[in-house]
Amino acid sequence: MTPPSGWMLPVEPHAVQVRGFELCRDRDRFGLWLDPGLGKTVTDLADTLYAVYVDKIAAAIVIAPSYLRGTWRHEAARWEFPFPVFTWPERVSDRALKYPHLFVINYEAIIHSGGDYLEGRLRQRPYKVTLDESQSIKNFNGVQSKAVMQRFRPLAARQRTLTGTPMTQNVLDLYAQLRFNGAIEGVNPYSFRNRYCTLGGFQGKVVKGTKNEGELSRIIEECAFRAKKE
């Protein structure tokens, strides 16, 4: 069978979704940074479906805020995603996990027993890992960010960040997300801060703004598709 090359969900995508899908389709690490309402979820579902059919992955994992676990199940049904969707802490048989599926777990769970469960799954089969509302890992010293970067990122066969607000406080919020997307490898957070943050405040350590914006924009464009409603 000739592998499909395009959008495979039975819904007509918008131009912004087509562009996002085309950019991420052949990349194992990429971010879809689209404003709310522009279709991040359905684009990621289309990407997952494509990656399964071309044998890049066996199944997919989404790490999301707790309140969005049910949303993924709803959206998958709405867009006629053909594979079953399971949500933590739902227990799934080993037989069911042998077939393509989507497994959704919340960020809080990955630092407890959910993290052990995910690591076990990732070590058995090639999974895609998507971070929904990926600004959740903006604190590179946070326990959730460390779990994602140290335990799951090295084991993921394909990686995605989804967010409409990649930067909620300052440019340092981008560091962990860019690393997850495969950019700035080998750059530690303090080097990133010194390169792209203007500092002031107490002892000159408070991030006040952004510098070298052109260079940073080029890095973002290489590893993420940023689209705004306007």
C-alpha positions in Angstrom: 0.0 0.0 0.0 1.3 3.4 -0.9 1.6 5.5 2.3 -0.8 8.5 2.4 0.7 11.9 2.1 -2.0 14.3 3.1 -4.7 15.1 5.6 -6.6 11.8 6.4 -9.4 12.9 8.8 -12.8 13.0 7.2 -13.2 16.8 7.8 -12.3 19.7 5.6 -9.4 21.5 7.3 -8.9 25.3 7.3 -5.9 26.8 5.6 -4.1 27.4 8.8 -4.5 23.7 9.8 -3.3 22.5 6.4 -0.2 24.7 6.8 0.5 23.4 10.3 0.0 19.8 9.2 2.3 20.2 6.2 5.0 21.7 8.3 5.0 19.1 11.0 4.1 16.0 8.9 7.7 14.9 8.2 9.3 16.2 11.4 9.7 14.1 14.5 9.9 17.2 16.7 7.8 20.3 16.1 5.4 22.6 17.8 1.9 23.8 16.8 1.6 27.2 18.5 -1.8 28.4 17.3 -4.1 30.9 18.9 -7.2 29.4 20.6 -9.8 28.5 18.0 -7.4 27.8 15.2 -7.5 24.0 15.5 -4.5 22.7 17.4 -6.2 19.6 18.6 -7.6 18.4 15.2 -4.3 19.2 13.5 -2.4 17.1 16.1 -5.0 14.3 15.6 -4.4 14.4 11.8 -0.7 14.3 12.4 -1.1 11.3 14.7 -3.2 9.4 12.2 -0.7 10.1 9.4 2.3 9.0 11.5 0.6 5.7 12.4 -0.1 4.9 8.8 3.4 5.6 7.6 4.8 3.5 10.5 6.5 6.3 12.4 4.6 5.5 15.6 2.5 2.7 17.0 0.3 5.0 19.2 0.2 8.4 20.8 0.3 9.9 24.3 -1.0 13.4 25.2 0.1 15.0 28.4 -2.5 17.7 29.2 -3.9 19.8 32.1 -6.5 17.8 34.1 -9.5 19.8 32.7 -8.6 18.9 29.1 -8.5 15.1 29.5 -12.2 14.8 28.6 -11.8 17.3 25.8 -9.5 15.1 23.9 -12.0 12.2 23.9 -14.7 14.6 22.8 -12.7 16.1 20.0 -11.5 12.8 18.8 -15.2 11.7 18.5 -16.2 15.0 16.9 -13.5 14.8 14.2 -14.0 11.0 13.7 -10.6 10.0 14.8 -10.6 6.2 14.1 -8.6 5.0 17.1 -9.8 4.5 20.7 -9.0 7.2 23.3 -8.1 6.2 26.8 -7.6 8.6 29.7 -5.7 8.2 32.9 -6.3 6.6 35.4 -8.3 4.3 33.1 -6.8 0.8 33.1 -6.3 -0.6 29.6 -5.6 -4.2 28.7 -2.3 -5.1 27.2 -4.2 -6.5 24.2 -5.9 -3.2 23.5 -2.6 -1.3 23.8 -1.1 -3.5 21.0 -3.3 -1.6 18.5 -3.2 2.2 17.5 -4.7 4.3 20.2 -4.5 7.7 22.0 -3.7 7.8 25.7 -4.3 11.1 27.6 -2.8 11.8 31.0 -2.6 14.9 33.1 0.6 16.7 34.1 0.1 16.2 37.8 -0.1 12.4 37.4 3.3 12.1 35.6 5.2 12.9 38.8 3.5 10.0 40.6 2.4 6.5 39.5 1.4 7.9 36.1 5.0 8.6 35.3 6.0 5.0 35.9 3.1 3.8 33.7 4.1 6.1 30.9 7.7 5.2 31.0 6.8 1.5 30.8 4.6 2.1 27.7 7.3 4.2 26.0 9.9 1.5 26.5 7.7 -1.1 24.8 6.6 0.6 21.6 7.3 3.8 19.5 4.9 6.5 20.8 4.3 10.1 19.9 4.2 12.4 22.9 2.2 15.6 22.7 2.3 18.3 25.3 -1.0 20.1 25.3 -0.8 23.6 26.8 2.9 23.1 26.7 3.5 26.4 28.6 2.8 24.1 31.6 6.5 23.1 31.4 7.8 26.7 31.3 9.5 26.4 34.7 12.5 24.3 33.6 13.3 23.6 37.3 9.7 22.4 38.0 9.1 18.7 38.8 6.7 18.3 35.8 9.1 19.9 33.4 12.0 17.7 34.6 9.8 14.6 34.3 8.9 15.4 30.7 12.4 16.3 29.7 14.4 13.6 31.5 12.0 10.6 31.5 9.7 10.9 28.4 11.4 13.1 25.8 14.4 10.7 25.3 12.0 7.8 24.8 9.5 9.5 22.5 9.5 8.5 18.8 7.7 11.8 17.8 7.2 14.9 19.8 4.7 17.9 19.6 4.0 21.0 21.7 0.6 22.5 21.4 -0.1 26.0 22.8 -1.8 29.3 22.0 0.3 31.1 24.6 3.9 29.8 24.5 5.0 32.8 26.5 2.9 33.8 29.5 5.3 35.8 31.6 8.6 36.3 29.8 10.8 34.9 27.1 12.4 32.4 29.5 9.0 30.5 29.3 10.1 29.3 25.8 13.3 27.5 26.9 11.9 24.1 27.9 9.4 24.2 25.0 12.1 24.9 22.4 14.2 22.1 23.9 11.3 19.7 23.7 10.9 20.6 20.0 14.5 19.8 19.3 15.9 23.3 19.2 18.7 24.8 21.3 20.3 21.4 22.0 23.2 21.7 24.4 22.1 25.2 25.6 21.5 25.4 29.3 18.7 27.7 30.6 21.2 30.3 32.0 23.0 30.7 28.7 19.5 31.0 27.1 18.6 33.7 29.6 21.8 35.7 29.0 21.4 35.5 25.3 17.7 36.4 24.9 16.6 38.1 28.1 17.1 41.6 29.2 17.7 41.6 33.0 17.1 44.1 35.8 15.5 44.3 39.2 17.0 42.7 42.3 20.7 41.9 41.7 20.0 42.2 38.0 18.4 38.8 37.8 14.8 39.7 37.0 13.7 39.2 33.3 12.5 42.5 32.0 12.3 41.9 28.3 13.7 40.2 25.2 16.8 40.8 23.2 18.2 39.3 20.0 14.6 38.9 18.9 15.4 38.3 15.3 17.7 35.4 16.1 15.1 33.9 18.5 12.4 34.3 15.9 14.4 32.3 13.4 14.9 29.5 16.0 11.2 29.4 16.7 10.4 29.3 13.0 12.6 26.2 12.6 10.9 24.2 15.2 7.3 25.6 15.6 4.5 27.0 13.5 3.2 30.2 15.2 -0.2 31.5 13.9 -2.4 34.2 15.4 -6.0 34.9 14.6 -5.2 38.2 12.9 
